[in-house]
Amino acid sequence: MMNFQLDFIEDKVEFFDATDLKVLEKKIEVKIEENKAILLGVHSVSHQMYANEKGQTFYTAVVHFKRKK
């Protein structure tokens, strides 16, 4: 008899960046939908905006996904 065991991902942290806030939001939304398929939901989100000396803005985000129970 063959044993079959599933191991679930418990935690996953992903990093995102973009030069436009709408692009950053879209990247995160796409990843949220992808991670739903492996039963991960958003646990927390952290984000920052940085403007360099030329006035260019950069947006970054860290999203912590946790397994849905």
C-alpha positions as a Python dict, from the first residue, in 0.01 Angstrom:
ca = {
    (1, 'M'): (0, 0, 0),
    (2, 'M'): (131, 344, -92),
    (3, 'N'): (125, 627, 161),
    (4, 'F'): (19, 964, 27),
    (5, 'Q'): (90, 1272, 235),
    (6, 'L'): (25, 1637, 155),
    (7, 'D'): (248, 1904, 305),
    (8, 'F'): (96, 2249, 314),
    (9, 'I'): (285, 2575, 301),
    (10, 'E'): (219, 2744, 635),
    (11, 'D'): (381, 3085, 574),
    (12, 'K'): (503, 3272, 270),
    (13, 'V'): (648, 3622, 244),
    (14, 'E'): (660, 3799, -91),
    (15, 'F'): (816, 4130, -194),
    (16, 'F'): (684, 4368, -459),
    (17, 'D'): (806, 4690, -616),
    (18, 'A'): (688, 4935, -880),
    (19, 'T'): (725, 5295, -988),
    (20, 'D'): (347, 5343, -989),
    (21, 'L'): (108, 5271, -702),
    (22, 'K'): (-162, 5122, -928),
    (23, 'V'): (94, 4881, -1078),
    (24, 'L'): (202, 4775, -729),
    (25, 'E'): (-159, 4715, -627),
    (26, 'K'): (-221, 4504, -940),
    (27, 'K'): (90, 4290, -875),
    (28, 'I'): (-30, 4222, -521),
    (29, 'E'): (-387, 4144, -632),
    (30, 'V'): (-261, 3891, -888),
    (31, 'K'): (-45, 3718, -625),
    (32, 'I'): (-334, 3710, -375),
    (33, 'E'): (-546, 3525, -632),
    (34, 'E'): (-262, 3282, -711),
    (35, 'N'): (-204, 3207, -344),
    (36, 'K'): (-574, 3140, -282),
    (37, 'A'): (-528, 2828, -495),
    (38, 'I'): (-277, 2692, -241),
    (39, 'L'): (-496, 2796, 53),
    (40, 'L'): (-293, 3098, 160),
    (41, 'G'): (-456, 3421, 271),
    (42, 'V'): (-310, 3762, 350),
    (43, 'H'): (-192, 3789, 710),
    (44, 'S'): (-28, 4133, 689),
    (45, 'V'): (92, 4397, 445),
    (46, 'S'): (368, 4653, 490),
    (47, 'H'): (444, 4921, 232),
    (48, 'Q'): (669, 5219, 173),
    (49, 'M'): (714, 5498, -77),
    (50, 'Y'): (1052, 5647, -163),
    (51, 'A'): (1129, 5954, -375),
    (52, 'N'): (1483, 5995, -503),
    (53, 'E'): (1665, 6322, -558),
    (54, 'K'): (1520, 6348, -912),
    (55, 'G'): (1166, 6325, -778),
    (56, 'Q'): (1105, 5972, -906),
    (57, 'T'): (884, 5769, -676),
    (58, 'F'): (926, 5403, -593),
    (59, 'Y'): (672, 5191, -409),
    (60, 'T'): (751, 4869, -227),
    (61, 'A'): (541, 4622, -33),
    (62, 'V'): (590, 4308, 171),
    (63, 'V'): (295, 4072, 197),
    (64, 'H'): (290, 3792, 455),
    (65, 'F'): (63, 3506, 354),
    (66, 'K'): (-52, 3241, 602),
    (67, 'R'): (-233, 2916, 551),
    (68, 'K'): (-611, 2944, 587),
    (69, 'K'): (-740, 2719, 864),
}
